[in-house]
């Protein structure tokens, strides 16, 4: 390569004529430079290297970090990165799959809208007094199906909210009725609430005690609503202002705000589309379209330059 350079041939031309990729050539150069370096005076001793190898042979399930820690009890202080390099060179680095905690495993995973609803409430302050925001969220699309701000939460408020959600989504005409995920609070477990859910042919699914992850998507929505709306207000001056402000925020959340769990689509769009396979197809198609547009634009700019 140096002789070609002396003759006036650039590296790019030489590599292209040889059919060698630039990254391959520079990777080879870097590896050559590393191999040509003088050994460090702080390099591991053969005894330390052998200790790492023997520990892995004896306990194959141990990771490089664990081996580093166990060797300290034997008087070998080898860093995690050094253990990794030794084991990687031998091809002994394996993935360490982790078992999920039982309470993190979802009991239900919907594949269409209005299969599973989550219902709950949280506090907010209106005119200096404690009020409650009640919501029903669709597990499939994260769409807020129904909501209300009330002074207190009893079975009446819960039943009214369920009726609003039921009618607004046209569940009375649907063959499959939603499963309602809710906690074991007295308004939810009241005889009237349970009777209404049964009469509407829906299924009640109480969460386990002290298991907020059983209604995780509802709880996650409340975190978002608090950080972006409720906590931004010291208090709402009146009920009218509270309802207007919350209505504006929920409309923004449902129809415009990108949702990370939905590949940055808005919940309303996903709820109406009702098919995540089509959603992914649209997502991939749009990425390809944008790539082609970007390619054509850059080529045109390069041609003009």
Buried (B, 14 or more C-beta within 10 A) or exposed (E): EEEBEEEEEEBEEBBEEEEEEEEEBEEEEEEEEEEEEEEEEEEBEEEBBEBBBEBBEEEEEBBBBBBBEBBEEEEBEBEBEBBBBBBEEEEBBEEEEEEEEEEEEEEEEBEEBBBBBBBBBBEBBBEEEEBBBBBBBBBBBBBBBBBBBBEEBEBBBBBBBBEBBBEEBEBEEEEEBBBBBBBEBEBBBBEEBBEBBEEBEBEBBBBEEEEBBBBBBBBBBBEBBBEEBBEEBEBBEEBEBBBEBBEEBBEEBBEEBEBEEBBEBBBBBBBEBBBBEEBEEBBEEEEEEEEEEEEEEEEEEEEEE
